[in-house]
Amino acid sequence: MAPSSSPIVTDSLDPSTPTETLDNDLQPFFVLHKPSSRRKDRSSTGQGKQRKRNELSSPQNTKKQEGSVNEECDYHLFKPLQIEAFNSVWSRIESTIKDVLRDLNSSAFKDIQRWILECFNAARLHGEPNITEATRSFPILSNATPGQLSTALVITRNIEFVDDILTFEELGHFLKSHGCHVAKLSSVDFSMKNGIAGCLKALLREFPLGEIDSADISILASWYREQDNNNKPLVLIISDLERCCGSVLTEFVLMLSEWVVKLPVILIIGVATTVDALRNALPSCALQCLCSSKFMIGTPDERMDTIVEAVLVKHSTTFNIGHKVALFLRNYFINQDGTLTSFIRALKLACLLHFSMEPVSLIHGHMLAEDQKDWISALSPEILLKYMDEFPSYDRSQIASQAGKSIAQGLSDLMTEKKLWSTAVLCLCEAGKYSKVRLLDLFCEVLNPDLYPHRDSVCHIRNEKDQGLSSTNGHSQQYSSVQTGGLIRQIVRKVRDLPTGALGQLIKRWEKLTADISEIHDKLKTFQSSVRCEDRRSPRKSSKDISKRYGSKASLDADNELTMLNLQAVAFIDCLVRNYMRPIECMPFHEISCFKNVEKLQVVLIGDPRRRIQADLLDSHKILRCSCCNKTGNALLPSRQDSSILYSLAQEHGDLINLHDWFQSFRTILHQTNKRKPKSKQSPQPKKRKDTAGSGDQNEASIQARFCRAVTEMQITGLLRMPSKRRPDFVQRVAFGL
């Protein structure tokens, strides 16, 4: 394809993006123009042409043409805005993910950096070789040399190493920023094919040593001593231990231990499973050369909850997903062995599908603008009213009858309601930590619209001993949060049984979360004031008085007081659930930023490619938008695509297809072109017999070439198996039916 055939896609790419990352980068692709209208057959009579001219000149048709032109102009205008909105939204999401993962690993990175400095200072206490010893091309051996390499085992607990790539890249950048010489090697460098020589060459390429072809570690030792680089630690990161060749890694460790005086390398080895993986990979002679320490980073579930909290809960105004999409992404994360990379890729596809399929998504880019006063004026009421049919969550007649200010007010209310929703979910998540509820599971339950009607109903949660207690409002203590779902019910029961100390810590965390949301913070203050009133009514007694005089009675009063405090906390949770946890897909105008089409996402991610190929081949006229094939339905015409014709003919055969019969059927369909051509009034000039025979041979050769190409395409797509030596005249069908 010529470069000029895809100007829109290239314009959407960042010119600063490296070319090697373009293959893995999901860029939006949009068709920015509608297919041109089909012209009718020109062989109509003169009366029909006159009628057509009259229709074109009528005022009604003129209005229709003007309306179609305006719609096409709007189509060209709004599609680039949707692309721009997608780029803006996903750049925010991507930067947020990188920031939260960096913050999550920061404590472990600081511990590793502190340990590296301790190992480096301890190595310098043993003394440094002089310039003569340091520049020799052989290691220094002495009885006083311990010969052990300081090794950090970083336990990632990932089944797939794809998530570890980003983790160790961040670790390398962190150590470089703190004054370390850092080199990174992967399992490819420790393969049997490359051997120890390839491993050394890869190590030397990590340092500014110029062009070096020889695999000599003395070059690195001389660089480390001669260039005054020995005032910084020398760190080597091996990201995936389980995938390295054991023999090559053993030889490499033994060699480094011999050079430990002149080249005090500090190893950082990534272990995906357990510490025993090092014992399984290396023999005892290599293990004796390692002085290992263990460091733990966040588990995949912890990192997953951190991403969900930062992207889908805290920044819920940026992008949202529906309940079915959330369930699909959770199952996709679990089925993909808990890899964050697969989840992030699926989330990006969901965001891309939303902005490519939802016409009203262009409003979202203006809502996220830094100067939010401009997006209201940029989108006039006339433009918004064109897309009001896309808002089934809001009464269209109500919107059409009101001015643009009410529309802008509705969008502003949507942003406010999302902020209240995110704060309520975070408060519920803090309470769920005591019952070990994962945020991803709680997030899926909160988004369930089927549970939302039940949140207005009431359900008693008290025990029989609590029947005499009353709420702060004087009504019977009833909570709708118990009926909302299993996890929320579990959280409520756990909060009801929390001790006083844990309950106080929970309230302090609630204060921090609701500090910027006055509406919820005021309700929390009301709850705290009622708690203080209960404390004043029941003054605390000394422990001696309780034990000696009023042991049984004071214990009963303390239990009643604790129960009252817990019920007040449950009342606050119930208020959050009833008033602020309406699912996002139940909010008005949620279509702007909420993606709900789980079927489309499922087809893109895991789909059934072979089934899709078969369906497309049978209905190719619908995809190619062929006017003549659409009129005839399933009838085979010469204008259809060759692979589609052959696959349709293959449905008439069984497991084996005779190539000769198949070709003759294909040839018969293509020869229908001559029969369908209308006869011209003037007879053509007579041609020579030689030319006629030559053109016939050329047509037969062209048909055979088209047949061979179509069969090859079907073989590449996995629908056919080519002829074997045993049966050279038959091909075998691989896929049957849909």
N, C-alpha and C positions, 0 to 999 in steps of 0.2 A: 504494500500500500504506500502511496506517495506520502511524503511528510505533510503535505498541505491538506490531506484528507481528514485530519483530526486536529484542527486548531484549538478546539475548545478544551480538549483534555490536556494538551501541552500548556495552555494558559493557566490551568488550575494548578499546575505543579509549581513548586517553589524552585526558582533557578539555582538556589544554593544547595539543593538536595543532592547528595552524592549519587552518581550513576549506579553504583553497585547495590544501592538499597532500593532502587526503583522497582525491581522485580517483586520484592516482598512488601511494597507499599501499596495499600489499597486506595486508589484514587477514584473519585466519582466519575461516572460516565453517564452523560445525559444526551438524549436526542433532542436537539434544540429547534427542530422544525417538524411540522406535521407533513405527512405524505401528500403530495399534490393530488388534486381531484382528477379522477379519471375522465377522459374525454369520451364522449359517445362515438359510436361508429359513424364514420363520415359518409357511409353509403346510404344515408336516409334520402328520402325524396325531397323535391323542392318545396312541397307544401310543408313538410316537417321542418325544413330549415327556416321557412318564413315564420312558422309558429314559434320556433326557438328564438328568432330575433325579437319577436314581439314580447316573449316572456322576459328576455334579457333587458328590454327597454322599459318594462313595467316598473312602477315605483316600489312595489313590494319586494321585487327581486333586487332592486338597487339597495334597499335597506338591508336585505339579507347579506348581500356582498359586503356592505360597509360593516355589518356586525361581525362577519367572519374575518375581515381584515383587522378589525379592532381586537378580536380574540387572539388572532395570530400574533399581533404586536404585543399584547399582554403576555402571551406565551413566551415570546423571545425576551421580553423584559424581565419576567419573574424567574425563569430558569437560572440565569446567572446569579440572581440573588439567592436562590436556594443553594447553589454551589458555594457561594461566599459564606452563607450561614453555616453550612456543614463544616467548611474549613475552620471557621471561627470557633464553633462548638467543640469539634474534636481536638483542636489545638489546646483548648482549655482542659479538656478531660485528660489528654495525654500528659500535659505538664503536671496536673494534679496527681496522676498515678506515679510519675517519677518522684515527685516530692514526698509523697507519703511512704513509698518504699525506701527512699533514702533516709527519712526520719526513723522508720521502723528499724533499720539496720545500723543506725548511727551509734547506739550504745555498744553493740557488738564490735563495730569497727574501731571505736575508741579503746575498747579493751584489747583488741589485737594490736593496735598501734602502741599502746602502753607496754604490752608484753614484748614487742619488737625492740623498743628502746632498752628494756631491761636485759634482753639477750645480747644486744649490741654492746652495751656497757660492760657486761660480764665478759664478753669475748675480748675486749680491749684490755681488761685487767691481766690477762695471761701474757701480755706483751705483744708487740708488733715486730715483724722481721725488719732487718735493716734493708737498705736499698739494694745491696748485693744479693741477699737471699730472696728478696722480693722479685727481682728481675730474672731469676733462673727459671728455666723451662721445665723444672721438675718440682714436685711438692716437697715440703719440709716435714720430716718425720722425726719424732723424738719420743722418749718414754713419757715425758710430761704432757704430751699433747693428748687431750681427751678423745679427739677424733669423732665427736658426735655433732650432728647437725640439729640446730634448734628448729623444731617442726611444730606448726600449728595445724591441728585437724579441725576444719570448719565443717560442722555437721549441718547439712542443709535439709535432710529428710525429704528430698524430692525423688520420686520415682523416675521422672524424666529430667535430663540435665538441661533442657532448653531454658528453664527458669534460672538455672545457676549461671548462665552466661552473663546475664545482666547484673546479677549479684556480684560476681567477681570483677566485672568491669567497673562497677561503682567502688568496689574495694580498692582496685588498682588506682583509680583517680584519687581516692581519699588518701592513700599512702603517699602518692606523689606530691599531693598538696601539703603533706606534713614532712617533706624532706627525705624521702626514701628513693633509692634506685629500684625500680619495679620492672620485672619481666614476667610475661604471662605465656604459659605453654598449655596446649590442649592435648587431648588423647591422641589426636592425629600425629603429633610430633613424637609420641612414644609408641608408634606402631612398629610391628615387626618388619614392615617393608622399608621404613626409613632407617631403623637401627639406631645405634648410639651416635653414629656420625650425623645423621639427619637431626637428631635431637640437639646435638651441640651446635650445629649450624643455625637451627632455629633460635637457640639461646643467644648466640652472638649477634643475630639480627635484631634483637631487642634493645641493643645498646648502640650508641653512636661510634662504631668502630670502623666505619668506612666499608668498602667492598672487600669481603674476606671469603675466600673459597675453601680454605682449609678448616677442618674441624679440630681445633686445638684450644683447649681450655686455658692454656698458659697465656694466650693473647688477652683473654678477659682478666686474668690475674694481674698481668702487667698494666693493663689500662686502669684497673682499680687502685694500683699502688702508685704508678708514675704520674698520673694526671691529678693527684691530690683529691681523688674521689673517695678516699677511705674514711672521710669524716661523716659519711652517711651510710645507713644500713643498706645492705644489698638483699632485696627480697625477690624470691621466685615463687610465682603462683601457678599451681597445677590444679586446674578447675575440676576435673572429673577423674577420680582415682579408679573407679570401677571399670572404666573403659580403656584404661592404659594397658599396654602389654607388660606383663609382670617381669619378664626377663630383661627387657630394655630399661625399665624403671629401676630394677635392682642394680644393674651395671652403672646406671647414672648416679644412684645414691652412693654406691661404693666409691666412685670416682670423686664425687664432691667431698666425701669424708676424708679422702687423702689430701685434698687441697683446702681443708678447713682453716688452716692457719693463714695462708696467703689470700684465700678467698672465702671469708666467713659468710657463706650464703645462708639466709634464713628462709626455710621452706614454709609455704602455706598450701596445704593440700585440701581440696574439697572432697568431702565424703558424703554421698547421698543417703546412705543407709545407717550403719552403725560403726563404732570404732573397730569392731572385729574385721571390717573390710580391709584394713591395713594389714592385719595378720594373714588374711587369706591371699593378699596380692603379693607380699614380699616374704622371702625366706628369713630365717633367724639371723643370718649374717648381715643382712641389710637392716633388720629391725634393731640390731645392736648399735647401729650408727645413727639412730634417730633418738633425740630427746624430745618427746612429743607432749603437747598440751592441747586440751580440748576446748573448743569454743562452739557455742550454740547460737544459731540465728532463728528467726521466727519460722514457725511451721507454715506449710501452704494454707492451712485453714486460717491461721492468724493473719497472714498477708491478704487472704481473700476477704476476710471481714474488714480489714483496714481499707481496702479498695472500695468495697461496697459502702462503707461509712463515709468515705471522703467524696466519692463520685455520685452515688445514687441517693444518699441520704442528706449529707451536709450541703452539697451543691445540687439539690433537687431541682432548682430553677434552671439548671443548664440543660439536662436531658433526663428523660424518664422512660421507664418501660412498664408495660402492663403486667398483670398477674401471670398470665400464661407464658409470656416471654421470660419473666423472672424464673418460673419453674423450669422452663426449657434450658435456660442458661445455667441454673444450678445443677441440673442433671447432666448437662454437657460438661461442666467442670468436674463432676464426680467421675463420669465415664472416661474423661481424658486424663485419668490418673492425677487429678488435682493440679494441673498445670495452669499457672496464671496467664501464660502466653496465649493459650487457646481461649481462655475466657475473655481476655482483652481483645483478641481478634474477633471473637463473636460479638462483643459489644460494639466494636467499630463497624462491623457489618450491619448491625441493627441500626446504628446511627445513620449510616449511609443509605440504607433502605428507607428509613423514615424521611430523609430530606429528598430522596428521589421519587417517592410515591405520594407524599402528602403535599398538596398544593399550598396549604396554609402554613407550611413550615418556614416560608420566607419571613413571616412576621417574627419568628423567634430570633433571627439575627439582629433585628432592630431592638428587640426587647433586652438583649444582652449587651447593647452598646454602652460604652462608658458614660456618655451623656444621654441618659434615658429620657431627657426632655425632647430630644430630636426625633426619636422613633415614633412618637405620637403624631408629630407634624409631617413626618416623611410618608406615613401611610394615611392617606385621606380616607374619610368615610366611604367615598365612592369605590375606592379600591377594595376596602374591607368588605363592603356589601356584595361584591362580586363573588367572594369566597364564603359567604355565610352559609351556603348550602353544604359546605364541608364541615359544619359544626353540628352534628346530630346531638351533641351534649347540651345544646342551648336552643331555645325556641326561636326559630327563624323569624316568625312573625313579630315577636317581641323586639328582635334586633332591628328588623327593617323599619319598624315604626318609631324607633328612637334615633337620636342624633349620634354623631361620632364620639361625643364626650362619654356617653354611656358605654360604648364599646371599649374605649380606652380605660374607663373605670373598671369594666369587667376584667380586662387583662391585668390591670393593676391589682385587683382583688385576687386573681389567680396567683400572682407572685407572692402576695401576702399569705394566702392560704397554704402555699407550698412551704414557706418558711415556718409557719406554725406546725405543719405536719412533720417536717424534719426534726424540729425541736422535740416534739412529743415522742417520736420514734427513738431519738437518742436517749431521752429520759427512760423510756421503757427498756432500752438496751442496757442501760446502767443497772437497772433493777434485775434484768435477766442474767447478769454475770454471776449472781449468787446461786442460780440454778443451772449454770453452765449452758445457757442457751446461745447458740451461734447466731450471729447477726444475719447471716444469709438466710437461715431458716425463718427467723423472725420477720425479715424483710418480705419474704414470699407470703407469709401469713397476713401481714398487715395490708398487702396489696390486694388481697382476695375480695372482690366485690360481692361475692355470695354471702360473706360473713357480715358485711356492713349493715344490712337491715336489722340483724339481730343485736347490734350494739345499742339500739334504742330500747330494746326490751330489758326487763329487769330479771335478776336471778339472785336468790338468797345464797350467800356464801358462808354464813356464820355457822358455828358449831352450836350445839344445843346449849352450852354454857354461856353463849354470847347473846341469847335471845333477849336478855334484859337490857342490853346496851343500846344506846341511841346515838345517832350521828350528830354532827355539829349543827345541822339544820333542824334538828328535832324530829325528823322523819325516821321511819324504819330503815335500818341499814341494808340497802340493796345495791347491787353492783351489776351493771351490764357487761363489764369486762370479762366476766367468767364465761359468758356464752359466746364470745367472739372466736375462740379457737383453742386448740390444745396448748400451745406455747404460752399464750397470754394468760390462760387459766393457771398454768404451772407457775408463772411469774407471780401472779397475785397470791397464790397459796404460799409461796416461799416468802414473800414480803410480809405476809400476815404472821409468819412464825419467826421473823428475824429478831435477834437479840438487840438490846438497846444500843450497844456500841456500833454494830454494823448498820443499824438504822440511821444513826447520826452521821456516819460516813456517807451513806447514800444520799441523805438530804443535802450535805455539803456539795456533793457532785451535781446534784440537781440545781443548786444555786448557781454554779458556774455555767452550766449549760443554758439556763434560762436568763442569764444576766442581760442579754441584748433583746430579749423578747418580753416586753413589759406585760403583755396580756397574761402569759403563763406565769411569769415571775410574781405577779400580784396574787395569783391564786396560791402559789407556793408560800408566799408571805402570810396569807390568810390561814393556811394550814399550820404554819409554824406558830402563829399567834394563838391558835386554838390549843396547840400542844403546850405552850407556856401557861395558858390558863388552867389546863389540867394539872400541870406541875404545881401551881400555886394552891390548888384545892387540896392536893395530897402532899404535904411536906414530907421530906425524907427524914427518916429516923436513923440514929446511929446503929452501928452493927451490934454493939453490946446490948442496947435496948431491945433490938429485934431478937437476939439470941436468948436473952434472959427472960424478958417479960412478955413480949408480944410476938413470940416466934411464929406460931401458926397463923395468927390474924394478920401480922405484917406481911408474911409471905403471900397470903391470899390477896392483900391489897396491892402488893407489888405486881402480882400476876395480872390483876385487873387493870392496873395502870399501864403495863406493857401491852396488854391487849388493846387498850384504847389507842395508844400511840400507833400501833401497827394498823389498826383499822382506819386511822386518819391517813396513813400513807397509802393504804389501798383505795381510800376515797379519792386521793389526788390522782392515782393511776386511772381510776375509773373516769374521772373528769377528763383526763387526757384522751382516753380511748373514745369516749362518747362525743367530745366536742371538736377534736383536732385530728383524728385519725381516719378521716374519710379517704378511701382509696383514690389515688390520683386519677385513675380512669373514670371516676364518678364525678370529677370536678368539671364545671363549665369551662370551655375553651381548652380542655386538656389535649385536643388533637394537635395543637401547635407544637408541643414538645414531647408527647408521649407516643411511643411506638408499641403497637398491640398486635401486629400481623405476624403471629408466631408461625403460621404455615409457610409464609414466604421466607422467613429466616431459616426454617428447618430445611426447606428445599435447597437454599444456597449453601448451608453448612454441611449437612449430611446427606440430603437428597437421595435419589436413585438414578444415577447417570444413565445406566443402560436402559431403564424404563423410559427415561426422558428422551433419549435418542430415538427409541422406537416410536414413541408418540409423535415426535417432531417429524420423523420421516413419513409417517402416514398422513399427517396433516401439515405438510410443508407449505401448501398454498395459503394457509392461515398465517403462517409466520412470515412468508415472503410477500403476502398481500397481493397475490396474483388475481387480477380481476376476472380473467377468463376461466381460471380453475375454480374460483369461488362460485361461479354461476353453475358449473357442471357438478359440483359436489365431489363425490369420491371417484368419479370417472377419470380414467387415465388419459391424459392429453400429452402431446409431444412437448408442450411448453413447460411441463413440470420438470423439476430437478431430476437429473439422471439417477442419483442414489435413491430418491423417493420412488421413482418408477420401478427400479429393480427390487426394492424392499417390498413394495406392494405386490409385485409379481411373485415374490418368494413366499407370500402367504398361501399361494395355491399349491405349494409343494410340501413335502414332509420333511423328514430329517435330512435327506440327501436331495440335492438339486442337480439335475442334468444341465451342464453348461450349454450344450447345443440347443436344447429346448428353451432354456432361459434366454439365450441370445436371440433366438428367432422371435420370441414374444416381444423382447425389447425392440428388435428391428421393425416388427410389424407396427408397433405404436409410433415409432419415429417416422415411419413412412406415411402416417396419416396426414402429415403436413401437406403433401402434394394433393391429397384428395380434398382437403378443406380450402385450398386456394381457389378463389373465384376465377372463372374464365374471363379473359380480357376480350374486348370486342374486336380488336385488331389482332390478326394472326402474326406471331413473331416471324422474323426472318429465318429461312431454313439454315440449319447448321450442318456442318460436315459430320459424317458418321464417326469419324475418328475422335472428334471433340466430344461427342455425346458419350462414347464409350469411356473416354478418359474422365469425364465428370462423374460418371457412374462409379468407376473404380475409386475415385476420390471420396465420394459419399460413403461407400462401403468401408473404406479405411477409416474415415472419420467416425462412423458408427462403432466400429470395432474398438477404436481408441477410447471413445466415451464409455463403452461397456467395460473395458479393462480398468479404466480409472474409477468407475463407480464401484466395481467389485473390490478393488483395492481399498477404497475408502471404507466399505463395510467390513473388510477384514481388519483394518486398523482400529475401528471402533469396537471390535470384539463381537460382531454379529455373525461372522462367518469364519470357517476354518478352510484354508486353501486346499486344493487337490493334493492327494498323496500319490506315491508311486503305485500303490495297489489299485487305486481308482482315479486315474488322471482326468477323467471326464466329469467328475462330480465334486461339488463343494458341499460341506456339511454346515448346517445351521447350528448355531450355538445358543442363541436366545430365542425363546418361544413365547408368544403371547405377551400381554401386558398385565 
